[in-house]
Amino acid sequence: MADMPQPAIDPWNKPFWDACEQEKLVVQRCGETGKAWFPPSPVSPYAPAAEWDWMECSGEGEVLSWVVFHQKYFAGFAERLPYNCALIKLDEGPLLVSNIDGSNDAISIGQKVRVLFERRGDVNVPIFTAAGRS
Amino acid sequence: MRDKVCVVGVGNTRYGNFPETDSYGLGAQALVAAVEDAGLSFKDIDGLIVNRIPSYERFAQMVGINPQFCLPTDMAGRFASVSLTIAAQAVASGAAETVALVYGNNGRSKRMLYGGAEGGQWNPWGMTSPGATHAMMWRMHMDRFGTTTDDLGRVASTFRQHASMNADAVMRTPFTLEDYRQARPICEPLRLLDYCLINDGGVAWIVTTPERAKDLRKPPVYVSGYAQRDVFDQATPRDDFWYPALQEVAGEVYDRAGIGRDEIDGLMIYDNFTPTVLFTLEGLGFCPQGESGNFIKDGILELGKGRLPANTNGGHLSESYMQGWALIAEAVRQARGECGDRQIEGARAIQYACAANIASSIIFRRD
């Protein structure tokens, strides 16, 4: 099986991917406004001069939208076609794109989801599943 | 800014698969056509903007010009309008008198891929390609407003019908809504016919002052007004369909041009994917938000039928994906009355608009 596409690690997202190794979902939080953001970056977009810290998320969120890929763009995803990608709003505020575990047909907008981690190559990738499922 | 600058020349190559040339060759060919169209000589050009041509310096060498104003612009299609407005500002300020803007793209013969590039933010999840971004936004739009993929199909089939009247268009065979429904899914909810056509091609425009335009070959087409809003605050596909940004653009562009929305005779809408057409109609206020599906369903965008013919060259969906450049050339030709079978009768004011993270619009006017 072809390799899954890997993240481009930079100084700002390295703590995020390191936390994924511990099965923790973390985002940065602005010291001035208290707002959280993703993807990781050197300063707070809400107050670039302010301090910030990393916070661990609850792992809970909501599906805002989703798509199903039929076109192969990555060799590593070829065997997963058709696979979904979903736009998720974390309870802490930030939006991110991820995958929903399970059938594409079971996804709906507004659905509550929670994080889990899947090994893809060298990284633990945070994906989501229906919040009620064990 | 009103009417201080005009487009006096436009030119384009054919569109298709041309491995025998490259973006320099395509750009040069388009510029030769634009210079001829304007009735200018290359010596008259004292400003140069290039897009998707790797080196502005090499390009200027090739066409033998030493301008006093020169700029390469970012390869994203949203930079078609940005390039034109920067040229307009240079001319209006006196930094240059006659600016050539040149686009050359050999993405098809080079097998340029829009999706799957290394380093993408969402690659570990398989999320890639502009098409997927628009698919994600359209799903939200359908959920929130009850629009459907058939609404997209009507956009696509309308533009194909227009392309059937354009010898430059790559795809000219009309299709029905049923054909659209049968097209293979690429990234659901979008299908093949929702996607633009990657091709090789070149487009050039020449802008100058109204005074300089007086003794040139073609009637000048004024850059009557323009407006732009940049929205860079979401790393994901946007959840607002660029509506607030486009509303702000609409709030300025008509005032700046000095005409109302109801005086617009035709639209050139950046159609990299069908949803942007509907987002644009809503954002600019041609219909209320969420109503674009109903708004277009009786053919308002169709040439010879509706009041607002759109993308009369076939647009990116059926002519070729020239990233806004060919749409603006079409706006100029429509305002001049040069479009033959696909001419919008009596066209005087044509509006270009792009729904993207740089949301923009330009109104072109003949008089």
Interface residues (C-beta under 8 A of the other chain):
Chain A: M4 P5 Q6 P7 A8 F38 P39 P45 L64 S65 W66 V67 V68 F69 H70 Q71 Y73 F74 G76 F77 R80 P82 Y83 C85 L87 L95 L96 V97 S98 N99 I109 R120 V123 V125 I127
Chain B: L113 G115 G116 E118 G119 G120 Q121 W122 N123 P124 W125 G126 M127 T128 S129 A132 A135 M136 M137 R139 M140 D143 R184 P185 I186 C187 E188 P189 L190 D233 Q234 A235 T236 P237 D239
